[in-house]
Amino acid sequence: MTAAATHQYIDRASGTVRTERLYRDSVVSFLYGPVREYAPAMFRSLVSRWNTSLLGYLNYDVPWSAAAWRRFAADHDIDLTECLDDPARFRTARDFFERRIRYWECRPMPADEDVIVVPSDARAIVGSAAEASMLFIKEKFFSISELLGRHARWVGVFVHGDFAVFRLTPDKYHFNHSPVTGVVVDHFPIDGAFHSCNPLAAVVEATPYTKNARHVTVIDTDVPGGTRAGLVAMIEIVALMIGEISQCASDRGYGGPAPLRPGTLLRRGEPKSLFRPGSSTTVLLFEPGRASFADDLMTNRARRDASSRYAFGLNRTVVETDVAVRSFLALSRPPRQPLPEGSR
């Protein structure tokens, strides 16, 4: 695989293969190529908190002209009619990337309370520990123990479970929504670097998701009115030019965000957090056997008619699917019942 390799994904609505226009791809290729190899000290500086804040300011806080953001929206097929606020009032790229949308109208959600929904407008990959042939995804993308910051209490819960990775590109709507209804039982930040979420960086840097700064929220869904998917971990991961993850859980629109702490009730499909701004990643972890992923997401990842940068040798590639926030991700499954005494 070369740095200039094409990266394609599957459009979920049509099932067709699309080629991604990777944002600042030449810069990322240079950073994770010659700079990383020949100037490691400079590379470490470039993925530091200070530098990512500077790059974020230069890229997102310098005033944009109306013509510039309209051109960007047209080039990336962004529907400005979805915006809750008037785009004519946007003055910077940050205003654009942190836009709010009328999600209750333009991102419909399945009515079935047993459905786990997609947390972000993103490109998604799902994986199951029950499938030996797909285990390499987990080990290449992340180690569970490293992803959770070696919090032993939760590593044991999720280490043999299933996962879904959602990569937000810079043009996407950047609010994360809760994938389930449940009560927060733990929430903690983990310090780290600010690596790019470009697919090239994810392969070259070797599990950057476990090296970047991130917020971990563990949700108990086996509560009255919950989604009944057991414990679910939602990990929001920063990236290059992402200086902050703002926790803004709301139960109606975007108003009155509540502090996120143990005991907070999160409602499925409602806003939970905001990446400020750029591209970033959200990972969901599930207990073993508690989530049954949508068939199309399971099938698309192994398609051979798409060229993916997620290549891990022996012609093994993993293909992403472009998904919409609040759309169908998985069905929750009840816990396995213990066998009656004397039945073994």
N, C-alpha and C positions, 0 to 999 in steps of 0.2 A: 504494500500500500504506500502510495506517495502522498506528500502533503497536499497535492493538487487533486487528489482523488475525488470523484463525484460522490455526493451524499444524497441518497434518495430515501423517500418514505412512502407509506401508503395513505392515501386520502380515505378516511373511514367512510365518508358519505357515499363515495362513488366506487371505492375499491381500486382506483387507478394509482399508478406509480407517479410520483411527483419528484422533481429535482429541487433541492433546497438551495436558496441563495444565502450562503453562510455570511453572516455579518462580520465585517473586518477580517475575512478569512486569511488574507495575505499577512496581516499583522500577527494573527494567532499562529500561523504556520512558521513565521520567522521567530517568534518568541519561543515556541515549543520545539524548534529545530536548532538553528545555529546558536541562539542565545543560551538556551538550556544546556546545550552540549559544550560550548566553548567559553561561556561566561556565567557559570553557575551562581556566583555571588550577585551579579546583576539580575539574573533570573529570579532569585529569591526576593530581591528588592522589588521587582516589578509586580510580584504577586502578594505584596505586603498590604496591610490595611491602609497605610498612609498613601501608597501609590494608587491603590484602587479608588480611594476617595478623590485624589487629584484627577485621575482619568475620568471618573464619574462626573466631576464638575465640568471638565473641558468638553465632554461629550453630551451632557444632558442639561447643563445649567446656563450655557451660552445661548442668548436669544435666537430663536428660529424665526424666519419669515413665514407668513401664512403659505406662500407658494412652496416653501421647502417641505413643511410637514404634509401638505396636500400631495406633493409629489411622492414623498415617502409612503403615504397611505395608499396611493394608487399603485406604486411599484410592488407593495407587499399585500395587495388585495385586502386591505383593512376597511371594514364597513363602518364609516363614520356615523351612519344613521343609528348605530347601536348606542352611541355615547349618551350618558345621562346628562352631562354638562355640554354646553355649546362649544364645539371645537374652535369656533372663531375667536374664543377667548384664550386659547392655548398660546403661551408666549415662549415656552422652551420645550426641548425634547422631553424633559422630565414631566411636564404637564401632559404630554401625549402618552408617555409610557405608563403613567400612573392614572390613566383615564378610568372612570367608572362607567359601567354599562348598565342597561336595563335588563339584567340577567333574568329576572322573573318573566320577561317577555321573549328575549332572544336566545336564552339557554334553557330550554324546557327540561324538566326533571321527571323521571319515572315516578309514578304515584306509589308503587309498591314499596312499603317501608323496609322490606328485606333486601332491597337493591342498594349496593354500595356504589357511590357515584364518583366520577372523575373529579379530582380536586382543582384542576387547572386547565386552561386552554394550553395544550402542550403536544409534544411528540412523545409517545408512550411505548414502553416495553414492559411486559409482564413475565414473571417466572414462577415456577413451582418447584419446591424442594422434592416433591414426589416424583419428578421426572428426572431420572438420572442423566438423560441426554442433554438437559438444559442447565445442569448444575454449574457448568463452566461460566455461565453468565454471572452468577452470583459472585464467584471468586474473582472474576475479572473486573466487575464493576465495583464491588466493595466486599469487605469482610464485615459480618454482622457485629462482631465484638468491637471492631474499630469504628464502625458507623455510629454505634451507640455510646462511644466514648468509654468503653469498658465498664459501663454501669452493670455490674453482675446481675442485679435484680431483674433487668429486662433482657439481657443477652440470652439467658436461659429460656425465656418465654418465646423469643422469636427466631432463635438460631436455626431451627429446622422448619421454619414456616415459609410462607409465600411472600412475594414482593412485587411492587410495581414502581417503575421509574418514570418520572414526567419531566421532560426537558423543555423549559420555556425559552423560546427564541425572542430576540429583542422586540419584534413587532407584536408579540402576543399581549393580550389583556393580562395584567400582572397581579391580580388578586388571586389568592388561594381560597378555596371554599372547603368547608368540612365535608369529607367523603361519607361520614356516618353521623348518626345521632348517638350521643353518649356523654358521659361525664369525664372530665379531665382528672386523671389520677396522678399524673406527674408532668412537669414541664421544666426543661432546663436548657441553657445554652452551652455550646461547646466551642471553645476558641480554636482558631485555625487560620489557614491562608485564604487566598482569593483566586484560585485557579479558574481559568476559562471553562465554560461548559460546552465549548465546541467539541464535536465528536472526536476530532483529532486529539485534543488534549486529554479526553477521557481514556483513550487507548494508550497514548504515548506516556502520560504521567503516571499511569498505573494507579487505579482507584483514587482519583482526586476527590471523590465524594467523601472519603473518610479523612481527607486532609484539610478540607475547607471548613471555615466557621459555619455553624449550623445551630438550629433550634430543634429540640426534640419534644414532641407532645405525645403522651400515651393516653389513650381514650378507652374507657370501659363502656362497651356497647351493650353488655348484658345487664341492662338496667331497665326499669319500667319505661316503655316508650322508645327504647333504644333499637338499634339496627340488628342486634343479636348476632354480631360477628366476632364476639369475644373481645380481647384486647387488640387495639390497633395503634401502631406507632406511626406518627406523621413527622417526617424529618424534612425541614425546609433548609436548603443549603445555599449559601451565598456563592457568588462567582466574581470574576474579574469585572470591576466597575459596579458591583453590588455592595454598597456600604452598609446596608441596614435591612433587617426584616422587621417590619412593623406589625405587631400583633394587634389585630383590630376586630375581634370576634363580635359579630352583630347578629341579632335574631330577626331583624326586619330591615331590609335594604342595607344601607351603609350607616345608619344612624345609631348613635349611642353605643359605640364599641365598649365592651366590658373588659376589665383586666383579666388576663389569662392566668389562672391559678388552679390548684387542685380543688375540685368541687364545681368548677364552671361547667355549665351545660352547653354543649355544642350541638347545633341542629344541622342535620344533613342538608347540604346545598347552600348554606348561608356563608357569607364572608368570614374568613378566619384570620388572614394575614395578607400583607402586601410586600412584595419585593420592590426595593427602591434603588434604581430601576435597572434596565438591561436584561441580560439573560441569566437564568438560574435553574435550579433543579429541586423537585420535591420527590421524596421517596416514601412509599407506604409499606409497612411491614405488617403481616398478619400471622396469627397463631396457626399452627399446622391444621389443615383441614377445615378452616372456618370461612374461607372465601373460594368461590368457584368462578374463575374469570370468564368473561365473554368469549365465545368461540372465535369470533373474528380476530380478536387481539392475540389469541393463542396461535392462530393459523398464520396471520400476517408476519409474525416475527421470523418465520422460516421460509418466506417466499424467496425464490431464486431469480425472479425477474426484476429485482431492484438492487442497485449498487449501494452498499452501506459502508461507511467508514468504521463501523463497529465490526472489525474483522479480527479474529483471534487465532488464526492459523488453521491449517488443515481444511481450508476453504469454508470455515465456519464463520458465517456472518449473521448478525442479528438485525432485523429490520424494524424500524419504528412505525407506529401508526399515529396519524394526526387526529387528536381527539378534542372534544369540546367539554368545557367544565360543566358539571352536573349531568353529564350523559352516563349511560350504563357502563359500569366497570366490572362488577361482579355480583353474584348472589351470595348473601350470607348463608352459612350452614350451621346447624345446631352442633353442639359439642358431641363427641362420641360418648355414648352411654356405656358405663361399665357393665361387663357381663354379670348376670346373676350368679350368686354363689352356687358352686356345684356344677356349673355348665362348662368348666374348662376341662 
